[in-house]
Amino acid sequence: MPSLVSVDEIRDAAARLAGVAVRTPLVPFPGAHPGLLVKPESLQPTGSFKLRGAYTAISALPADLRAQGVVAHSSGNHAQAVAYAAALLDVPATVVVPVNAPPVKLGPVRRLGARIVTTEPSLSARVAATDELVRRHGYTLIPPFDDRAVIAGQGTIGLEIAADCPDADLVVVPVGGGGLISGISAAVRALSRATRVVGVEPELAADARESFRSGRRVAWPAQDTQRTIADALRVEQIGSLTLDHMLSHVDDIVTVTENEIREAVRRTAAQAHLVAEPGGAVAVAACLLREHDLPPARTRVAVLSGGNIDPALLAGILAGGGTGQGSGTGQGGGTGDGGTPRGGTADGGAGPRGGSGAEGAGAGGPTRA
């Protein structure tokens, strides 16, 4: 088994991120019993925690690799984070996305100047397209979760929790591919061994829970994971390195229902005055609505991992509706870091072959720190 990410690696990542990532606060959730503190990564410049890992990984590259450019595959938050970090560092970036990626997540990618390559909505198609771009152009791959530098960057959230709330006895974290909970748990375990760490995912995309409890990576069919409204968590299979971290550092993984996710989005907006996308709200959902599934705790911290939600979907949820259980298309659609394994690619990008292109490049880009 490869060595796990150390707290020193996470501290190095924190130094790289100084002045780039927001040191998000711990916000009390009104009326929650026992008390609940929310860590709103939705306040990052890109609207999610993914900036931490993307910037850490790209900034660590030597100058010659930066000059050749980077590539990432994702349908949303990771793509936006890579585009933002690359713009800050003057690194050419290409992102491989499915044809049904949510516009709310891809609009900023275009404005930041990244080249967009569209492909079929499947993990295998995105990986194949990414591999071909690496082979053809010499790009460096920035993985969405199964990577030491990415995990170290996400782990800076755990450093901040340990510093700001040393009495926390339970930290609850969303799980997609596992990079976020791997980094947070590595930091928390190093600094507060008594603190428990629990992951949360939709019950319609519970491959991480099954993998954790069986001790091996288990893949779910994409047609199953596509059912959840939490597009950021539609991952078919966690990573090898992330599973190693979970088996070493994580206490349990629990699931929440689609209605519980919607209720958490609604209550987070109405009571905590924070915007959460469905995937970003699952840890809050577990703390508010599945307390019996969690270890007893006096001081709980829930990571709100992202807030990039389609305005119409948010309006529907706040009104008590929504868009069903997510179809992979339309409002709240897309495929997170997973997808349907049907193969096939569309090596397009800018111009008529790519479908999406990179129009509006540079508009609304980041301010260099």
C-alpha positions in Angstrom: 0.0 0.0 0.0 1.4 3.5 -0.9 2.2 5.8 2.0 -0.7 8.1 3.1 -0.5 11.9 2.7 1.1 13.4 5.8 0.2 16.4 7.8 3.5 18.0 6.7 2.4 17.7 3.0 -0.9 19.3 4.0 0.9 22.1 5.8 3.0 22.7 2.6 -0.2 22.9 0.7 -1.6 25.5 3.1 1.5 27.6 2.5 0.9 27.4 -1.3 -2.7 28.4 -0.9 -2.1 31.5 1.3 -3.7 34.4 -0.5 -5.4 32.1 -3.0 -8.0 30.1 -1.1 -10.4 31.6 1.4 -9.9 30.5 5.0 -13.6 29.7 5.4 -15.2 30.3 8.8 -17.2 27.9 11.0 -20.7 29.2 10.9 -23.2 28.1 13.6 -26.3 26.5 12.3 -29.2 28.1 14.2 -31.5 25.8 16.1 -29.4 22.6 15.6 -29.2 20.3 18.6 -26.6 19.2 19.4 -24.7 22.2 18.1 -23.6 22.2 14.5 -20.9 24.3 12.9 -20.9 24.5 9.1 -17.6 25.0 7.1 -18.9 26.7 3.9 -16.5 26.0 1.1 -19.1 27.5 -1.2 -17.4 30.8 -0.3 -14.3 29.9 -2.3 -13.8 32.0 -5.5 -14.8 29.0 -7.6 -17.8 28.1 -5.3 -16.3 24.8 -4.0 -13.5 23.2 -2.1 -11.9 21.9 -5.4 -9.8 25.1 -5.7 -7.6 23.9 -2.8 -6.5 20.7 -4.5 -6.3 22.1 -8.0 -4.1 25.0 -7.1 -1.8 22.9 -4.9 -1.2 20.4 -7.7 -0.6 22.9 -10.5 1.6 25.2 -8.4 3.8 22.3 -7.5 4.6 21.6 -11.1 8.1 22.6 -12.4 8.3 25.4 -14.9 8.7 23.2 -18.0 5.6 21.2 -17.2 3.6 24.3 -16.5 4.6 25.7 -19.9 3.3 22.6 -21.6 -0.1 23.0 -20.0 -2.5 20.9 -17.8 -5.6 18.9 -18.5 -8.4 17.7 -16.2 -11.6 15.7 -16.6 -14.7 16.7 -14.8 -18.2 18.0 -15.4 -18.1 20.9 -13.0 -16.4 21.9 -9.8 -13.0 20.4 -10.5 -13.0 21.8 -14.1 -13.7 25.3 -12.8 -11.1 25.0 -10.1 -8.4 23.9 -12.6 -9.3 26.7 -15.0 -9.1 29.3 -12.1 -5.9 28.0 -10.7 -4.3 27.8 -14.2 -5.3 31.3 -14.9 -3.7 32.5 -11.7 -0.5 30.7 -12.6 -0.5 31.6 -16.3 -0.7 27.9 -17.2 -2.6 26.8 -20.4 -5.5 24.5 -19.3 -7.8 22.1 -21.1 -10.8 20.5 -19.4 -12.6 17.4 -20.7 -16.3 17.6 -19.9 -19.4 15.6 -20.9 -21.8 17.1 -23.4 -24.5 17.4 -20.7 -22.4 19.2 -18.1 -24.4 21.9 -16.1 -24.1 25.3 -17.7 -23.9 26.9 -14.3 -20.6 25.1 -13.8 -19.1 25.4 -17.3 -19.8 29.1 -17.9 -17.0 30.2 -15.6 -14.6 27.7 -17.2 -15.1 29.4 -20.5 -14.7 32.9 -19.0 -11.5 31.8 -17.4 -10.0 30.9 -20.8 -9.6 27.2 -20.5 -10.1 25.1 -23.6 -13.1 22.9 -23.4 -13.2 19.4 -25.0 -16.6 17.7 -25.0 -17.1 14.0 -24.8 -19.8 11.4 -24.1 -21.2 11.5 -20.5 -19.1 8.7 -19.2 -16.1 8.3 -17.0 -14.4 6.0 -19.5 -15.0 8.5 -22.3 -13.5 11.4 -20.3 -10.5 9.3 -19.2 -9.9 8.2 -22.8 -10.1 11.7 -24.1 -7.8 13.0 -21.4 -5.2 10.2 -22.0 -5.2 11.1 -25.7 -4.7 14.8 -25.0 -1.8 13.9 -22.7 -0.2 11.7 -25.3 -0.7 14.2 -28.1 0.2 17.4 -26.4 2.3 16.4 -23.3 -0.2 18.0 -20.9 0.1 17.1 -17.2 -3.0 15.5 -15.8 -4.6 17.1 -12.7 -6.8 14.3 -11.3 -10.1 15.1 -9.6 -9.4 13.1 -6.4 -6.9 10.2 -6.5 -3.7 12.2 -6.3 -1.4 13.1 -3.4 -1.1 16.9 -4.1 -4.9 17.2 -4.6 -5.6 15.3 -1.4 -3.0 17.5 0.5 -4.8 20.6 -0.8 -8.2 19.4 0.3 -6.6 18.5 3.7 -6.1 22.2 4.4 -9.8 22.3 5.4 -8.9 19.8 8.2 -6.1 22.0 9.4 -8.4 25.0 9.6 -11.1 22.9 11.5 -8.5 21.7 14.0 -7.2 25.2 14.6 -10.6 27.0 14.8 -12.5 24.3 16.7 -10.1 22.1 18.7 -13.0 20.8 20.7 -14.8 19.3 17.7 -15.4 15.6 18.4 -17.1 14.8 15.0 -16.3 16.1 11.5 -18.8 15.1 8.8 -17.7 15.3 5.1 -19.3 14.7 1.7 -17.8 11.9 -0.3 -17.6 11.6 -4.1 -14.3 10.3 -5.3 -12.9 10.5 -1.8 -10.2 13.2 -2.1 -11.9 15.6 0.3 -12.5 13.2 3.1 -9.0 11.7 2.6 -7.3 15.1 3.1 -9.5 16.2 5.9 -9.2 12.9 7.8 -5.4 12.9 7.4 -5.2 16.3 9.0 -7.7 15.7 11.7 -6.2 12.4 12.7 -2.7 13.9 13.0 -3.9 16.8 15.1 -6.8 15.4 17.2 -6.9 11.6 17.3 -10.0 11.5 19.4 -12.0 13.4 16.8 -14.2 11.1 14.6 -14.6 11.6 10.9 -17.6 10.3 9.0 -18.4 10.5 5.3 -21.8 11.1 3.7 -23.0 10.3 0.2 -26.4 9.9 -1.5 -28.0 6.5 -1.0 -28.5 6.4 -4.8 -24.7 6.7 -5.3 -23.3 4.8 -2.3 -20.3 3.1 -3.9 -18.0 4.7 -1.2 -20.0 3.2 1.7 -19.9 -0.2 0.0 -16.2 0.1 -0.7 -15.4 1.2 2.8 -17.4 -1.6 4.5 -16.1 -4.3 2.2 -12.5 -3.0 2.3 -12.1 -3.0 -1.5 -13.1 -0.6 -4.3 -16.6 -1.4 -5.5 -18.0 0.2 -8.7 -21.7 1.1 -9.1 -23.3 1.2 -12.5 -23.5 4.7 -13.8 -27.2 4.4 -14.5 -27.6 4.0 -10.8 -25.4 6.9 -9.7 -27.0 9.2 -12.3 -30.3 9.1 -10.4 -29.2 11.4 -7.6 -29.8 15.1 -7.6 -26.3 15.5 -6.2 -24.5 15.8 -9.6 -21.2 16.5 -7.9 -21.3 13.1 -6.2 -22.3 10.9 -9.1 -19.0 9.0 -8.9 -19.0 5.3 -10.0 -16.0 4.3 -8.0 -13.6 5.9 -5.5 -9.9 6.0 -6.0 -7.3 3.5 -4.8 -5.4 6.1 -2.8 -8.5 7.6 -1.4 -9.8 4.2 -0.2 -6.5 3.6 1.6 -7.0 6.9 3.4 -10.6 6.1 4.3 -9.7 2.7 5.7 -7.0 4.2 7.8 -8.6 7.4 9.0 -12.4 7.4 8.6 -14.8 6.0 11.2 -17.8 5.4 8.9 -19.7 6.4 5.8 -23.5 6.9 5.9 -26.0 7.8 3.3 -28.9 10.3 2.9 -32.0 10.3 0.8 -32.9 12.6 -2.1 -35.6 14.3 0.0 -33.1 14.8 2.9 -30.7 16.4 0.5 -33.4 18.8 -0.7 -34.4 19.6 2.8 -30.8 20.3 3.8 -30.4 22.7 0.8 -33.6 24.4 1.8 -32.8 24.7 5.5 -29.2 25.8 4.9 -30.5 28.7 2.8 -33.3 29.6 5.2 -31.7 29.1 8.5 -27.9 29.5 8.0 -28.2 31.9 5.0 -25.8 29.8 3.0 -26.2 28.5 -0.6 -25.4 24.8 -1.0 -25.6 22.7 -4.1 -27.1 19.2 -3.5 -23.8 17.4 -3.3 -22.4 20.1 -1.0 -25.3 19.7 1.4 -25.1 16.0 2.2 -23.0 16.4 5.4 -25.5 19.0 6.7 -28.3 16.7 5.8 -26.8 13.8 7.8 -26.3 16.1 10.9 -29.8 17.5 10.7 -31.8 14.5 9.7 -29.7 11.4 10.3 -28.3 12.1 13.8 -29.1 8.5 14.8 -26.7 7.2 12.1 -23.8 9.3 13.4 -21.6 8.9 16.5 -22.7 10.8 19.5 -21.0 14.2 19.7 -21.2 17.5 21.6 -19.4 19.6 19.0 -20.1 18.7 15.3 -18.6 20.2 12.2 -20.2 19.7 8.8 -18.3 20.5 5.6 -20.5 22.3 3.0 -18.4 21.4 0.0 -19.9 23.6 -2.7 -22.6 26.0 -3.7 -22.6 25.9 -7.5 -26.3 25.2 -8.0 -28.5 26.2 -11.0 -30.7 29.2 -9.9 -33.8 27.5 -11.2 -33.1 24.3 -9.3 -32.4 26.3 -6.1 -35.7 28.2 -6.6 -37.6 24.9 -7.0 -36.1 23.4 -3.9 -36.8 26.5 -1.8 -40.4 26.4 -3.1 -40.6 22.8 -1.9 -40.1 21.2 -5.3 -37.0 20.5 -7.3 -36.4 18.5 -10.4 -36.9 14.9 -9.4 -34.0 12.6 -8.6 -31.7 14.0 -11.3 -31.5 12.7 -14.9 -28.0 13.8 -15.8 -29.5 16.5 -18.0 -31.1 19.9 -17.6 -31.2 21.8 -14.4 -28.9 20.4 -11.8 -27.7 17.8 -14.4 -24.2 16.8 -15.3 -22.2 13.9 -14.1 -19.9 15.0 -11.2 -16.7 13.1 -11.3 -18.4 9.9 -12.4 -20.4 9.0 -15.5 -21.9 6.3 -17.7 -19.3 3.8 -18.8 -20.3 3.6 -22.5 -17.0 4.7 -24.0 -16.5 7.0 -27.0 -14.9 10.5 -27.1 -15.3 13.7 -28.9 -11.9 15.4 -29.1 -13.3 18.8 -29.9 -12.6 21.9 -27.9 -12.5 25.4 -29.3 -14.1 26.0 -32.7 -16.6 24.0 -34.7 -15.2 20.5 -33.8 -15.4 21.1 -30.1 -19.0 22.1 -29.6 -18.3 24.2 -26.5 -15.1 26.2 -27.4 -13.8 28.8 -25.1 -15.7 31.9 -25.9 -15.6 34.7 -23.5 -12.1 33.7 -22.4 -10.7 35.7 -19.7 -13.9 37.5 -18.6 -14.3 37.5 -14.9 -11.0 35.9 -14.3 -9.2 35.6 -11.0 -7.1 38.4 -9.4 -3.5 37.2 -9.2 -2.4 37.0 -5.6 
